[in-house]
């Protein structure tokens, strides 16, 4: 089945990679910039080329020039190793908001449609977090707003319900949002 062929998942049509397939990417040396805007909030920007580990099978994947707009919800853990080095890990979910086909000037959804879709997925994430057993919302105290009910340790992974939601393709798409 080709990349651009229509596929179906939970009654919805989509194109692209088949559900359940995946990629492994290698990131070149990237540029991560962050600016502190409140005691607990930072704005981040990350620019890098990512490269497929191995080679894409002949005739597969999106054509060169295709663009995507993703929204990423992630949990980052960092540990200071020395004065200039941190080890870091990010675990999260990536939602497709829009795409622009190679050779086209327009995105697959308007800015307004993208914003509506993003609001819907954030509301869904909030509902899943509130329903997750074993995690209790605490009043904000320092950098941590959520503690595991059993031992008081910070939650380090997205909830299982959120991981399940990541398996569903998103059909509404958007472009640039004021986040």
TIBAVEX-27039 format. One record per residue (C-alpha): residue number from 0; residue in three letters; x, y, z. Coordinates in steps of 0.05 Angstrom, whole numbers, plus 5000, padded with zeros to 4 digits. Each point is the difference from the previous one (the first is absolute). Layout:
BEGIN
   resi   resn      x      y      z
    NUM    ALA      X      Y      Z
...
//
This chain:
BEGIN
   resi   resn      x      y      z
      0    UNK   5000   5000   5000
      1    UNK   5030   5067   4979
      2    UNK   5012   5060   5045
      3    UNK   4948   5043   4965
      4    UNK   4947   4944   4995
      5    UNK   4939   5010   5044
      6    UNK   4998   4956   5062
      7    UNK   4946   4994   5053
      8    UNK   5006   5002   5076
      9    UNK   4941   5000   5048
     10    UNK   4954   5020   4943
     11    UNK   5043   5059   4977
     12    UNK   5040   5004   4936
     13    UNK   5072   5023   5000
     14    UNK   5063   4998   4958
     15    UNK   5072   4990   5019
     16    UNK   5034   4947   5041
     17    UNK   4958   4940   5020
     18    UNK   4977   4999   5073
     19    UNK   5048   4960   5043
     20    UNK   5062   5014   4957
     21    UNK   5056   5045   5025
     22    UNK   5066   5035   4986
     23    UNK   5065   5005   5037
     24    UNK   5034   5068   4988
     25    UNK   5070   5027   5015
     26    UNK   5004   5074   5015
     27    UNK   5059   5041   4977
     28    UNK   5032   5048   5050
     29    UNK   4941   5046   5012
     30    UNK   4988   5069   5027
     31    UNK   4956   5004   5063
     32    UNK   4984   5071   5024
     33    UNK   4959   5014   5063
     34    UNK   4977   5063   5034
     35    UNK   4972   5003   5071
     36    UNK   4934   5039   5000
     37    UNK   4974   4984   5071
     38    UNK   5030   4961   5059
     39    UNK   4972   4934   4972
     40    UNK   4991   5015   4925
     41    UNK   5050   5001   4943
     42    UNK   4992   5013   4926
     43    UNK   5040   4951   4958
     44    UNK   5023   4996   4928
     45    UNK   5036   4940   4969
     46    UNK   5028   4998   4929
     47    UNK   5034   4938   4971
     48    UNK   5001   4953   4941
     49    UNK   4976   4930   5017
     50    UNK   5023   4941   4958
     51    UNK   4970   4932   4991
     52    UNK   5039   4944   5032
     53    UNK   5012   4955   4940
     54    UNK   4972   5014   4931
     55    UNK   4928   5012   4979
     56    UNK   4974   4944   4955
     57    UNK   4999   5022   4927
     58    UNK   4935   5036   4982
     59    UNK   4975   5008   5071
     60    UNK   4986   5060   5044
     61    UNK   4979   5071   4986
     62    UNK   5028   5035   4939
     63    UNK   5058   5048   5010
     64    UNK   4973   5069   5017
     65    UNK   4941   4975   5042
     66    UNK   4991   5039   5065
     67    UNK   4966   4981   5065
     68    UNK   4975   5039   5059
     69    UNK   5003   4959   5064
     70    UNK   4980   5018   5071
     71    UNK   5042   4964   5053
     72    UNK   4980   4988   5073
     73    UNK   5061   4976   5036
     74    UNK   5028   4986   5069
     75    UNK   5073   5017   5007
     76    UNK   5046   4976   5055
     77    UNK   5070   5030   5007
     78    UNK   5057   4985   5047
     79    UNK   5061   5044   5008
     80    UNK   5064   4961   4988
     81    UNK   5051   5055   5005
     82    UNK   5004   5076   4996
     83    UNK   4985   5000   4924
     84    UNK   4963   4934   4987
     85    UNK   4930   4972   5012
     86    UNK   4975   4931   4982
     87    UNK   4929   5007   4975
     88    UNK   4942   4956   4978
     89    UNK   4934   5019   4969
     90    UNK   4939   4954   4997
     91    UNK   4935   5023   4969
     92    UNK   4950   5002   4945
     93    UNK   5002   5031   4931
     94    UNK   4936   5021   4965
     95    UNK   4995   5017   4927
     96    UNK   4964   5066   4991
     97    UNK   5011   5012   4926
     98    UNK   5041   4983   4939
     99    UNK   5020   5036   4937
    100    UNK   5011   4956   4939
    101    UNK   5063   5009   4959
    102    UNK   4990   5053   4947
    103    UNK   4939   5030   5035
    104    UNK   4995   5068   5033
    105    UNK   4943   4985   5049
    106    UNK   4993   4958   5062
    107    UNK   4948   4945   5007
    108    UNK   4961   5041   5051
    109    UNK   4989   5074   5015
    110    UNK   5032   5033   5061
    111    UNK   4931   5001   5033
    112    UNK   4989   4925   4988
    113    UNK   5069   4985   5028
    114    UNK   4985   5040   5062
    115    UNK   4933   4965   5011
    116    UNK   5035   4932   4992
    117    UNK   5055   5019   5049
    118    UNK   4949   5024   5052
    119    UNK   4962   4934   4992
    120    UNK   5062   4957   5010
    121    UNK   5023   5041   5061
    122    UNK   4930   4993   5031
    123    UNK   5004   4925   4987
    124    UNK   5069   4997   5034
    125    UNK   4973   5038   5061
    126    UNK   4942   4951   5006
    127    UNK   5048   4941   4996
    128    UNK   5046   5030   5052
    129    UNK   4942   5013   5048
    130    UNK   4974   4929   4990
    131    UNK   5068   4966   5008
    132    UNK   4999   4956   5063
    133    UNK   5057   5007   5049
    134    UNK   5018   5072   4981
    135    UNK   4973   5055   5044
    136    UNK   5002   5074   4980
    137    UNK   5032   5041   5055
    138    UNK   5001   5075   5010
    139    UNK   5060   5028   4963
    140    UNK   5061   4996   5044
    141    UNK   5066   5018   4969
    142    UNK   5011   4967   4932
    143    UNK   4955   4940   5011
    144    UNK   4924   5002   4994
    145    UNK   4987   4925   4998
    146    UNK   5023   4945   5048
    147    UNK   4990   4926   4997
    148    UNK   4950   4981   5054
    149    UNK   5040   4941   5025
    150    UNK   5068   5030   5016
    151    UNK   4999   5075   4985
    152    UNK   5049   4994   4942
    153    UNK   4990   5045   4940
    154    UNK   4964   4967   4942
    155    UNK   5052   4989   4945
    156    UNK   4959   4969   4944
    157    UNK   4938   5021   4962
    158    UNK   4938   4962   5024
    159    UNK   4984   4934   4967
    160    UNK   4934   5029   4974
    161    UNK   5040   5053   4964
    162    UNK   5045   4948   4968
    163    UNK   4938   4964   4974
    164    UNK   4974   5065   4971
    165    UNK   5065   5009   4962
    166    UNK   4984   4938   4959
    167    UNK   4939   5033   4969
    168    UNK   5014   5041   4938
    169    UNK   4978   5072   5001
    170    UNK   4960   5021   4939
    171    UNK   4990   5074   5015
    172    UNK   5063   5039   4985
    173    UNK   5028   5069   5016
    174    UNK   5059   5045   4987
    175    UNK   5030   5056   5042
    176    UNK   4969   5011   5068
    177    UNK   5011   5053   5052
    178    UNK   5016   4952   5057
//
